[in-house]
Amino acid sequence: MDQRVAEGDSALEVLRRMFDVELRFLASPTNDARMLAEAFHPDVVVHEPRSLPYAGDWRGLDGIAALLRRMSELWSDIAVADMDAARSGDTVFMACRLRLVARAGGATLERPFAEVLRFRDGLLLDGTPFYHDTVEIAALLDAAA
């Protein structure tokens, strides 16, 4: 199934396809990084904030697979609500309410979230998330551990 971004796709269509690939990856018994090639460029980089326990630049399909696995170890549920997005060429700007549920202890946090996503050849090339309060997220995870 080709999940690539088409020129006429709306920002929300682009995001839904990308999230669909992520969810199928996480639900897969193998978590094979090659599944991510449907939505992620081979040279993809996602830049997570330094204050989170999954900090750093996650590169390539294997890096994105490792990031998703790490987040799945920490969060039993990650959900978005009230998502809105705009697209300018190959860049998508997304804003939503992010709900995180800690796997250890079940504490829940709901806060604003935004992300800037750049695509190449219809695949995610670069992602930069902006969490409302990364210190609060890290503290919630520390308290749950």
Stockholm file with secondary structure:
# STOCKHOLM 1.0

chainA/1-145         MDQRVAEGDSALEVLRRMFDVELRFLASPTNDARMLAEAFHPDVVVHEPRSLPYAGDWRGLDGIAALLRRMSELWSDIAVADMDAARSGDTVFMACRLRLVARAGGATLERPFAEVLRFRDGLLLDGTPFYHDTVEIAALLDAAA
#=GR chainA/1-145 SS CCCCCCTTCCHHHHHHHHHHHHHHHHHSSSCCGGGGGGTEEEEEEEEECTTSTTCEEEEHHHHHHHHHHHHHHHEEEEEEEEEEEEEETTEEEEEEEEEEEETTTCCEEEEEEEEEEEEETTEEEEEEEEESCHHHHHHHHHHHC
#=GC SS_cons         CCCCCCTTCCHHHHHHHHHHHHHHHHHSSSCCGGGGGGTEEEEEEEEECTTSTTCEEEEHHHHHHHHHHHHHHHEEEEEEEEEEEEEETTEEEEEEEEEEEETTTCCEEEEEEEEEEEEETTEEEEEEEEESCHHHHHHHHHHHC
//
